[in-house]
């Protein structure tokens, strides 16, 4: 099993999502950015490193969000997702994705997500619905 991290970077009820390149596995699917955990690295260290490498963005890990496990043709991944924030003056740059989008949580259903990310999308939407119901 491959352990991978994902950042749920929130800003003003929007979340940052990334589209995989056409040449990547799971081509052109949307995902929460992140990457593979290297030996000796914690998931949080991995996420900070990967977001810097992929988006040229410094993030602050706010806490654990959820885990999703999915078996692709190329193997099983365990996707560890964390809530994160960034300095609003900093703009992410797409260094390893086809494109980036800031998306309203309610609009995430309009994007074709990688299968491992779909449970995270569903949890974000449920959490938003619960927060609206409580207000």
N, C-alpha and C positions, 0 to 999 in steps of 0.2 A: 504494500500500500504506500502510495506517495502522499506525504503530508504537505499541504499547501495552505497559504493564508490569503485572506481577502480583507480589504479595508472598506468599511461602510462609512464613507466620508460625507458627513451631513453639513449643510449650510442653508439656513432659512427654509427649512422643510423641503429642501432639494438634496439629492444624493448624486455623487459623481459615479458615472458608469463608463466603461470602456468597451469598444468593439474590437474583437480580435482581428488580426490581419487575415487576408485570404489564404496566405501560405501557412498559417498556424493550424495546429490540431483544433478541432471545433471551430473551423473557419467562419469568420464574420458573425459569430454569436456575440452577444453582449455579456459582460461580466462585471463583477466588482473587482477592481484592480488588486493585484498582489502577486504572489509567486511561491516557488518551492522553498521549503525550509532546508537550509544547509546544515551539515553535521556540526554539532556544538552550538547551534543557534537556537534561541527561544523563538516561539511564534511571533512574539512582539518585536524582537530584534529583526527577524526576517521581514516583517511587514514594513518597518521603518526603512530598512535597506531597499527593499523592492520598490516602494513608492518613490523613493529618491531616484533610483535607477530608471524607473519606467515613466515617471511623471515630473521629475525634477522638483519634487514637492516635499517639504518637511512637514511631518504629521505628528500629532500627539495622540497616543492611544488612550481612549476614554474608558474602555472596558470590553470584556468578552461579549459577543452578541449571540452566536449560534455555531453549530457544527453541522455540516452536510456531508454525507458519504455517497459517492456515485461511482458505478463501474462503467467506464467507457471501453471501447474496443481495445484501446492501448493500455488499459489498466485501471485499477481502482484508486480514487483519490479521496482523502479526508480533507475537507475544506473547513478551516477554522477561521471564522469571521469575527472581526473586532470593530467596534464603533471607534471612529477617529475624527479628529478635527484638524484644520489647518489655518494658518494666518490668512485672513480674507484678502490681504494685500497681495498674497502670492497666487499666481495663476498656474494651474497645471499645464504641462506641455506634453503632448503625445510623442514619446520617444520610442515606443514599441507597440503601439496600437494603431488601427486604421483611423479611429476617431474617439473623442471624448465628448460626453454630454453631461450637463447638470440637469437633472430631471426631477420633476415633482414626484413624490412617492406614489401618489395616486395614478400617475401616468406610466409607471414601470410596466404595466401589463401590455403596453403598446410596443414593447421591445422583445426581440427574440433572444432570450437568455440561454446560456449554456446550461445543460441539465443540472449540473451540480449547484448552480447559483439560484435555481428556481425556488427551492425551499427558503432561501434567504429573502428573496423578493416577497414570497407569501408571508413570511414572518414580519417583515417591515410593514406590509400593507395591513396585517392584523393589528400590529402595535399602533399604527396610525388610526385605524378604526376605533380601537379601544380608547385611545386618547381623545378622539372626537366625542365618543359616547359619554366620557366622564365630564366633559365641559358643558 
